[in-house]
């Protein structure tokens, strides 16, 4: 599908206007996203260590870190979607 020059200019103008707003939304939820990623990664590492070492307390610990990471990611998504509805 080809775009006419007018449509292309209109799209470029819209992107220029909306891009900074989108970046603000992402920055708002970013701290929760970063913490969530780290918790999930730590849970995976603990599980791998559990598989190779059979240390019993590592399995519940890895599950707790994975669940905590998922909760942090859900919080990040909720903050992001709430920022979508709070257009300023």
N, C-alpha and C positions, 0 to 999 in steps of 0.2 A: 504494500500500500504506500503510495507516494503522498507526501505532504506538500501542500502549496507553500510558497515563501511566507505568506501571511500566517498560515497555521504554524509553521515552524517558529516564526518570531513570537507568536502568542504563547507557544509552549515554552520557549526559552525565557520569556518574561515571567511566566508562572513559576518555573523552576527557580529563577533568581529570587523571587519573592518567598517561596515556600522552603527553600533549602535551609536558611538560617533558623527558621522555626523548628524544622525537623531536628537539626543538630542540638538545639536547646532541649528538646524532648528526650533525646538520647542521653545527653549529659545528665539530665535529671534522674534517670533510672540507672545510670552507669555504676555508681558505687555498689548498689545491690547486686548488679550483674557480675561485677568483678569478684565480690565476696562469694557469690554463689558458685562461680566457676572454680574458685580456689577450694571451697569446701567439697565440691564434687570430685575434683582431682585428688584431694587428700583422701577421700573415701575410697577411690579406686586404688590408690597406692596402698592403703591399709589392707584392702582386700587381696591384692596381689601378694603382699607380704604374708598374709594369713594362709593363702593357698600353699605357699612354699615352706612356711615354718610351722603351721599347725598350732600357733599360739591362740588359745581359746578366746581371750578377751578382744582380739583384733576383729573378729567377725561382727559382734554387736557394735563395736566402735565404728567400723566402716559403714555399717548400715545407718547409724546415727548421723555420720557426716554426709552420707548421700542424701538422706531425707532433709537434713538442714540445708544443704545446697539447693535441693529442689524447691524448698520453701522460699529461699532467698531469690531464686529465679522467678518464682510466681509473684513475689512482692515487686520485683523489677518490672515484670509485665503489667501488673496492676497499676503501678505508678506511671508507666508509659501510656497505657490506655486512658488513664484519668487525665493525663496531660493533653491527650487528643480532644477530650470533651471540654477542656478549660481553655478554649481559644481566646487569646487576648489581642 
